[in-house]
Amino acid sequence: MADDKLDDQREKFKAALEAKQNRGQQGGQIRGAAGNSGKDSSKGAPGKREHRRKSG
């Protein structure tokens, strides 16, 4: 009985993880095709912060 519940829960988590991974792959392809046109690719990603330690 507890084994059945555990297996069912594992299947739900596995399905959710696969859906999440597939969603990430599709979103990257769409953004990559439309997002890079006309932008300078030599610059870093917008919004990426560079953390520096204070000196002094």
N, C-alpha and C positions, 0 to 999 in steps of 0.2 A: 504494500500500500504506500509506504513512504517512498519506495523505489519508483513507483509510477509517477508520483508527484514530482520527484526530482528529475526524472527523465523528461516530463512534460515541460518543466521550467527550463531545463537546458535547451530544449528545442525552441522555446520562445525566445530565449536570449540569443541563440545562434541565428535565428531568422532576423531578429532585430539588428544584429551586428552585420549580417550580410547586406541588409537593406541600407544601413548607414554607409557601408563601404561603397556600394554601388552608387549611392547618391553623391558621394564625394568625388568619384571618378567622372560622373556625368557633369557635375558643376565645374570641375577643372577644365574640361574640354570646351565648354561653352565660354567660360571666362577667358581662356587662353586664346581662342579664335577672335573674339570681338574686343577683348581688353587690351591687346598689344598693338593694335593698329594705330599708328600715329604717335606712339609714345616712344621715348628714348629708352631702350632696353639696357643701356649701360648703367643707369642709375639704379639704386636699390629699391626695394619694394616701398610703396608709399605707406607712411604710418609706422614703419619699423623704427624703433628707437635704438639709439646707441647709448649704452650706459657707461659712464666714466666715473672713476673714483676721484674724489676731491683731493687736490694736492695742497695741503697746507692748512 
